[in-house]
Each structure stands twice: as structure tokens, then as C-alpha cells.
Amino acid sequence: MASTSLAPLTTAFTIIILTFLNSSITVSASAGICYKSIISFGDSLADTGNLFHLDSPSSSSDTPHLSLPPYGETYFQHPTGRCSDGRLVVDFIAESLGLPLLPPYLARKDTSGSLDFLEGVNFAVVGATALDGSFFRERGIDNPATNASLATELGWFKDMLQSFCKKSDCKDFLQSSLVLMGEIGGNDYNYALLQGRNIEEVQSFVPLVVQTISSAIQELIELGAVTLVVPGNFPIGCSASYLTYYQSSKKQDYDTDTGCIKWLNNFAKYHNQVLQSEMNRIRELNPHATIIYADYYSAAMRLYRFPNKYGFKGEVLKACCGAGGPYNYNSSVPCGYQPATSCDDPSLYVSWDGLHLTEAAYRWIARGLLEGLSSTPPINTVCSPASTNLDPRLAY
């Protein structure tokens, strides 16, 4: 299998569908409902093991680095297919709703189809893109991780629906669900930028990526979804992978407060602006649907701007696990492969492997989505804080 070392943290496309919990859960008066199931789509920010099942390596030398220690060490004590030392945002959302962590959809291949996914299922695959693989192949851009795209994952989802419910039941199921459309499109940009394509070319991808996300949202609404959460892009200029690849001697390239690369963060904000504009258009086309914007950019930037406030005592832009260099990131020796080593305490770091974040960082981001600092309106207008299990000490 090809290396997954170019599957950055910003790529996380996630769609999460959260369905009603039983009435024993305490909920807010404004909503009166909670959820009983989560269905997640996405890439490395959401994958809980699908890449493991998508393609078995032909030899030990082809083993994806994320399937090796120290991945998973903080919470699971072993690698699970998650691109972190522990849990992801989707895991914290599941826990906050009193639900089990999501099994990867492709795990059914190794369980003789015995998984029923009644309380959740994850379609996310590390390295997945919004646009189909042909778009990148035509432009000579390599996806070293997978051929999976948003269309692939939606196809799996619809296949599951056919066996999961009748047509009328499926519509009812989706009408009683919260759909979280994650930050799809990150890999579409990352593969190009980290292979040396200029920003003008990559910027031309943005309308196509956003239109692909928009079409997926419209399809889900037509299937019956009425409440959707759509996250924006992360500040990629703060990623150790980008800081290493685009290291510059020009002081004007860097934000004086954070040390992040300004033009890369400006690109992320451009994507977010185009995405929000498209979401406004979809709202007008579907006045019966509620679309919530989740501001991943601001949620992450708080950690970079005020690391001490959130307990990040390590070097905030430096990866916990890596093979050295100014930001402890080397694309040729990703975390998990020798001689890369891990820091003693990942909870002190925002960046896990230079491409993805630590469990500690994902916890804060999840809390921002649940409590409303990073989402408009707050997700907890549907599920009250009393029904969540996140550590109450983690207050903004």
C-alpha cells in the first residue's frame, strides 16, 4: 500500500448524522430531543479504521505508519486506524451523547457482515478527497493514500440504507437526524500544495470543491435530512507539515503572534468564505432545512493563539511525534516509522504528527462545536450540556 504520509490534518471531511436518543436523556427545552446514532463520513479527521480494511498491505514494508505505535497510545493503548494519539472529534461527540465509538463501515468485511451499525457507523477514509480521483490524475497530482472520494463514501452510505431501512423509513430516519458535514476538501488542496503546485492553481479548485460539498448536502436534504452542520477548513498555515515544506526566511510570511504562515491561512479563510456563501444559497433553496456553520478555523486558532490557556505547554507549532527538524516533521519519515519518536506527553501539544492534531486538541475543538463557541447556532441547542460527558473543567 502507498504511504499515507501526505494525508494532512486539514483534510478531514466529516459528515456526521446523529439520530434521536431515547427519552431518558436530559435535553434542552428548546429542542426536546437528542440522538441515538451517529453516521460519519470523511477522511483522516474522522476515520476510525476504514483504511485498515480498504486494502491489506502486501508486505510489512507497505504497512501504513498510522497502523503502528505510537498511534492510539493515549486512550486505546494501541493503533486503531485513527490519525492521532487517541480520540477524534467524532469520538468526543459520540461520548457526549452516551453512544459507543463508531465502528468503521468496512469492518463488516472482517465480521461476516455481523455489524448492525444501529448506534453508528463511520464511512470516513484517511486521504479521501471531495473531488473524484480522475480530477487529480488528469493534473498529475498524486493521492498516496486512497482512491476514495466523497462520492465513494456516499455510495457506501446509500448501499447501507438499502439494507437498513425501507424508502419511507429512511426518510423518517434522516428527518430525525443531525447531519454534520465535515471539512471535506482539505486533501484536495493538501495533495496539490504539498506537491509544489502554486497557490493560484490550487485556488481555482475551491469553487469545484465547494460545489461538490454543496451537491452532497442537497442530495442528503432530498433524501430527508433537515438539520445539517457544515464545518469550514482548518488554519493550514499552522500545520507543521506546511511550516516545514514552505519554510521561509521572509519574516513577512509569518503571523507575528502565532508563527503561522499568513498566506496559507488566508487561503483557508477563502475556502471558508466561499463555503459559507454556498451554504446561504442552499438555505434559500431549502427553507425547511437548518444548516449550521461550524467554525473549525477559529476553534483551532484559539489553541495556537492562547496555548497556555488550554494547557498546551509544549512548542505549539511543533509535532509531538516526528523525526526532527524545526517543527519535528519529516515527510520521508512519518510518525510510526523509525527513527521517528514521540514526545513524553502528547496532551501538552496541539500537533500530533505534523499533519493531524492530538486527542487533547480534538477535545477542545469538539467542545467548541457542542457548546457553540465554534458553531452557529450551538449543537447543544439540540442536546443540552447536561446530557454530555465531556470533562466539565474544559470550559472556554
Buried (B, 14 or more C-beta within 10 A) or exposed (E): BBBBBBBBBBBBBBBBBBBBBEEEBEBBEEEEBBBBBBBBBBBBBBBBBBBBBBBEEEEEEEBBBBBBEBBBBBBBEEBBBBBBBBBBBBBBBBBBBBBEBBBBBBBBEEEEEEBEBEBBBBBBBBBBBBBBBEBBEEEEBEBBBBBBBBBBBBEBBEEBBEEBBEEEEBBEBBEBBBBBBBBBBBBBBBBBBBBEBEBEEBBEBBEEBBBBBBBBBBEBBEBBBBBBBBBBBBBBBBBBBBBBBBEEEEEEBBBEEBBBBBEBBEBBBBBBEBBBEBBEEBEEEBEEBBBBBBBBBBBBBBBBBEBEEBEBEBBBBBBBBBBEBEBBBBBEBBBBBEEBEBBEEBBBBBBBBBBBBBBBBBBBBBBBBBBBBBBEEBBBBBBBBEBBEBEEEBEE
